[in-house]
Amino acid sequence: MRAIGSRFPDPRRAPRDAPMAVGDDLRTPTLLDAYAHGIFPWPGPDGTVGWWSPDPRAVIPLDGLRVSRSLRRRLRSEVYRTTVDTAFDAVVRGCAQPRDGGTWIVPAMVAAYRRLHAAGAAHSVEVWAGNELVGGLFGITVGGAFTGESMFSRRSDASKVALVALVAHLRTCGFTLLDAQLPTPHLASLGAVAVPRDAFLDRLATAVRRDVTFGAGPGSTSA
């Protein structure tokens, strides 16, 4: 059975912790179809692209981001400043740097994200120290849902500063869902909650119908 209006199988019937499909079709319409139905691509070590819809799903409530006291001090210090969509390629490259010997953001994925960005569906938040890019994150938008893909940090707390800026931006723009994909202890420490897949897909279906625009906001925001 396929999801309604989708080329993919119904994610409600997908394995909890394994790919629901395999294939290397990374064209923009295919990716937007996937994200709109709670499915995302994740290449394996051999380069094979698996399509996932895990259960449970990690969601960061837009009113529930956990900001530690040390991070609050960092934000008040104005050591960093943040921007939106001013250095998308550089952020993706930063996220693609190998960690623990490898990276899932292979060249085919980089090219796919660039196409999504050109189509207005992939966005970045950048963190700067002076003119140096020291951290950031990027993700995909469909309607009022933002699916976070990856983040990186070259200085202390830079990726967390990017997340704080993202949440503030999403709230300003009228987004209602921040999908963090796979639950991890690190995401939980930032306020992410594990949501049963069926409940997540219900929330996603409502969010993607919202007519909102990520935009670039009013400009740079100090953090």
C-alpha positions in Angstrom: 0.0 0.0 0.0 1.3 3.5 -0.9 0.9 6.7 1.1 -1.9 8.8 -0.2 -0.6 11.0 -3.0 2.9 9.6 -2.7 5.2 7.4 -4.8 6.4 5.8 -1.6 4.9 2.9 0.4 2.8 3.9 3.4 5.3 4.9 6.1 2.8 3.7 8.8 3.6 0.2 7.7 7.4 0.7 7.5 9.9 -1.1 9.7 10.6 0.7 13.0 14.3 0.7 12.7 15.2 -0.2 9.1 14.8 1.3 5.6 11.3 1.1 4.2 12.7 1.3 0.6 16.0 1.4 -1.3 16.8 3.5 -4.3 19.0 6.3 -5.6 16.3 8.7 -7.0 17.3 12.0 -5.4 15.5 14.2 -7.7 13.8 17.2 -6.1 10.2 16.1 -6.6 11.0 12.7 -5.1 12.7 14.2 -2.1 9.8 16.7 -1.5 7.3 13.8 -1.7 9.4 11.9 0.8 9.7 14.7 3.4 6.0 15.6 3.0 5.2 12.0 4.1 7.7 11.7 6.9 10.4 9.8 4.9 14.0 10.8 4.5 17.0 9.4 2.6 20.0 8.0 4.5 22.9 6.5 2.6 24.5 3.4 4.1 28.3 2.7 4.3 28.2 1.2 0.8 26.5 4.2 -0.7 23.1 2.6 -1.1 20.4 5.1 -0.3 17.8 3.8 2.2 14.6 5.6 2.8 13.6 5.8 6.4 10.6 6.6 8.6 11.7 5.5 12.0 9.4 4.8 15.0 9.6 6.7 17.3 10.5 10.0 15.8 12.5 12.8 17.5 10.7 16.2 17.6 11.9 19.4 19.2 8.9 21.3 20.5 9.2 24.9 19.3 8.2 26.0 22.8 10.3 23.4 24.6 13.9 23.9 23.5 16.2 23.3 26.5 18.8 26.0 26.9 21.3 25.4 29.6 22.7 28.2 31.8 26.1 27.9 30.2 24.5 28.3 26.8 22.4 31.3 28.0 25.7 32.9 29.1 27.1 32.2 25.6 24.1 33.8 23.9 24.4 36.9 26.1 28.1 37.2 25.5 27.5 38.1 21.8 30.6 36.2 20.8 28.7 34.8 17.9 26.2 36.2 15.3 23.8 34.1 13.3 22.4 34.5 9.8 20.0 32.5 7.6 20.6 31.2 4.1 23.7 33.3 3.5 26.2 30.4 3.2 24.2 27.2 2.5 26.9 25.4 0.5 29.5 26.1 3.2 27.2 24.8 5.9 26.5 21.6 4.0 30.3 21.2 3.5 30.9 21.7 7.2 28.2 19.1 8.0 29.7 16.7 5.5 33.2 16.6 7.1 33.9 13.0 8.1 33.3 12.2 11.8 34.5 8.9 13.3 35.9 7.9 10.0 33.0 8.6 7.7 30.0 10.7 6.6 26.6 10.0 5.2 26.5 13.3 3.3 28.1 11.9 0.2 28.5 13.9 -3.0 25.2 12.7 -4.4 23.4 14.0 -1.3 25.3 17.3 -1.4 24.1 17.8 -5.0 20.6 16.9 -4.0 20.6 19.4 -1.2 21.9 22.1 -3.4 19.0 21.4 -5.8 16.5 21.6 -3.0 18.1 24.9 -1.8 17.8 26.3 -5.4 14.1 25.2 -5.3 13.6 27.1 -2.0 13.1 23.9 0.1 16.5 23.6 1.8 17.7 26.2 4.3 20.7 26.9 6.5 21.5 28.8 9.7 25.0 30.0 10.0 27.0 30.9 13.1 29.9 33.4 12.7 32.8 34.6 14.9 33.7 37.7 13.1 33.9 36.7 9.5 34.7 33.0 10.2 32.0 30.4 9.9 32.2 28.4 13.1 29.0 26.4 13.0 25.6 25.9 11.5 22.8 23.5 10.5 20.6 22.8 7.6 17.3 21.1 6.8 14.3 20.8 4.5 11.0 22.6 4.6 7.6 21.4 3.4 4.8 23.7 4.4 5.1 24.4 8.1 7.4 21.5 8.9 11.2 21.8 9.1 13.2 18.5 9.0 16.7 19.0 10.4 19.4 17.1 8.6 22.7 17.9 10.2 24.7 20.4 12.2 28.3 21.1 12.8 30.5 23.1 15.2 34.0 24.3 15.0 33.9 26.3 18.3 32.2 25.6 21.6 28.4 25.7 21.5 28.3 27.0 17.9 25.8 24.3 16.7 23.6 24.8 19.8 23.6 28.6 19.0 22.4 27.7 15.5 19.6 25.6 16.9 18.4 28.4 19.2 18.4 30.7 16.2 16.5 28.2 14.1 13.8 27.7 16.7 13.3 31.4 17.0 13.2 31.8 13.3 10.7 29.0 12.8 8.4 30.5 15.4 8.6 33.9 13.8 7.7 32.4 10.4 4.8 30.4 11.6 6.2 26.9 11.5 4.7 24.3 13.8 6.9 21.2 13.6 10.7 20.7 14.0 11.5 17.1 13.0 14.8 15.9 14.4 14.5 12.5 12.8 16.2 9.9 15.1 16.0 10.2 18.9 19.4 10.4 20.5 20.6 11.3 24.1 22.1 14.5 22.7 18.9 15.6 21.1 17.0 14.7 24.3 19.4 16.9 26.3 18.2 19.8 24.0 14.5 19.1 24.7 13.7 16.7 21.9 10.9 14.2 22.6 10.4 10.8 21.1 7.0 10.8 19.4 5.3 7.5 18.2 5.4 7.4 14.4 1.6 7.5 13.9 1.3 10.6 16.0 4.2 12.2 14.3 2.7 11.5 10.8 -0.6 13.0 12.0 1.2 16.2 13.1 3.2 16.3 9.9 0.1 16.0 7.7 -1.3 19.1 9.5 2.0 21.0 9.3 2.6 20.5 5.6 -0.7 22.1 4.8 0.4 25.4 6.3 1.1 28.2 3.9 4.3 29.6 5.4 7.7 30.7 4.0 11.0 30.1 5.7 12.5 33.3 4.1 15.7 34.9 5.2 14.1 36.9 8.0 15.0 40.5 8.8 18.7 39.8 8.5 21.5 38.8 10.8 20.7 38.1 14.4 23.3 38.5 17.1 23.7 35.5 19.4 
